[in-house]
């Protein structure tokens, strides 16, 4: 089977940590990427869940902005905090 090259850019620290992991499990980074590609092709999907950090969700960011505004205006009370936790 013919081989081809792929260039991938990533942060230097991530590359170093990934290489360390691959070595620890007895494979090269090339082998790891090939396993990933084969799994994607076989399953026709990314073989793991991809999600965002819920902390940065739109709902949470609005809640944090509201709480910061109230804190800056001196409107924060224990009652308000408990009320929001139960919503």
C-alpha positions in Angstrom: 0.0 0.0 0.0 1.3 3.5 -0.9 2.3 5.8 1.9 1.8 9.6 2.2 2.9 12.3 4.6 0.7 14.6 6.6 1.9 17.7 8.4 0.1 18.6 11.7 0.7 21.7 13.7 0.2 21.7 17.4 1.6 23.3 20.5 5.1 22.2 21.4 4.2 21.1 24.9 1.2 19.1 23.6 3.5 17.3 21.0 6.0 16.5 23.7 3.4 15.2 26.1 1.7 13.2 23.3 5.0 11.7 22.3 5.7 10.7 25.9 2.4 9.0 26.2 2.8 7.2 22.9 6.2 5.9 24.0 4.8 4.8 27.3 2.2 2.6 25.6 4.7 1.3 23.0 3.8 3.1 19.9 4.9 6.1 17.8 2.8 9.2 17.2 2.4 8.1 13.6 0.9 4.8 14.8 -1.4 6.6 17.1 -2.7 8.9 14.4 -3.1 6.0 12.0 -5.2 4.1 14.6 -7.3 7.3 15.1 -7.8 7.7 11.3 -8.7 4.0 10.8 -11.3 4.2 13.7 -12.8 7.3 12.2 -13.2 5.8 8.8 -14.5 2.5 10.2 -17.1 4.1 12.4 -17.8 7.2 10.3 -17.6 9.4 13.4 -15.0 10.8 15.8 -14.5 7.9 18.3 -14.9 10.0 21.4 -17.2 12.8 22.6 -16.2 16.3 21.8 -17.8 19.0 24.0 -17.2 22.4 25.4 -16.5 23.3 29.0 -20.0 24.0 30.5 -18.4 26.9 32.5 -18.3 28.9 29.3 -21.8 28.2 28.2 -24.0 31.2 27.2 -26.3 30.6 30.1 -23.6 30.4 32.7 -21.8 33.5 31.3 -25.0 35.5 31.5 -25.5 34.4 35.1 -21.9 35.3 36.0 -22.2 38.7 34.3 -25.5 39.4 36.2 -23.9 38.3 39.5 -20.8 40.5 38.9 -23.1 43.5 38.1 -25.1 43.0 41.2 -21.9 42.6 43.3 -20.5 45.8 41.9 -23.8 47.6 42.7 -23.8 46.1 46.2 -27.0 44.1 45.6 -25.5 40.7 46.5 -27.1 39.1 49.6 -27.0 35.5 50.9 -30.8 35.3 50.0 -30.1 36.2 46.4 -27.3 33.6 46.1 -29.5 30.9 47.6 -32.4 31.8 45.4 -30.3 31.5 42.2 -28.9 28.2 43.2 -32.4 26.8 43.4 -33.5 28.1 40.0 
